Amino acid sequence: MAHTASRTVVRGRGRRHPLVATLMALPLAVLLLVVFDGWETVTLQASSVGEMLGR
């Protein structure tokens, strides 16, 4: 039996900038909104969060 060592790949700082993460997730979020017709839910949640933040 051969022993294989697992290697950990380290990339840069290890964390993505929040804007990059948002841009990566945005297309999937839009697709899910269109497929499941969730526009009303998104607007309701956004308005609730806005009220909670006082805006």
N, C-alpha and C positions, 0 to 999 in steps of 0.2 A: 504494500500500500504506500502510495506516495503522499507526502505531506505538502499541501499547498498553502502558502501563507496568504491571508487576505490582506489586501492593500486598501488603505483609505485614501481617497482622492480629495485633496484640499484645494478649494478654489478661492483665490483672492481672500477677501475678508470673511467669507462664510455667510454673509447676509446680503440680501438684495435691498436696494433702495425702495422705499414704499411706493414711489411712482412707477418704478419698473414692475413691481409685483402687481400693481393695479392695472397697468397696461397689458400684462399677461393674462389677468383674470377677466378683463372686461369683455373680450369677444365671447367667451363661454357664458358669461352672465347675460349678455344680450341674446344669445341663441336660446338659452333657457327661458328667458322672458317671452320670446316670440313663440316658442314651441308650446309652452304651458299657459300662454295668455295671462301673464301675471302683472300687467301694467297697473291695474287697480291696487293690487297688494303692495307694489313698490311705492306708489304714491301715498298710500295710507301710512305705510311704515315711515317713509321719509317725513311726512308731515308730523307724525307722532314724535319722531326724534327731534325735529325742529322745535316743537313745542316744549319738549323736555329740556332742550338746551336754551330755551328762552328766545328763540328767533321767530 
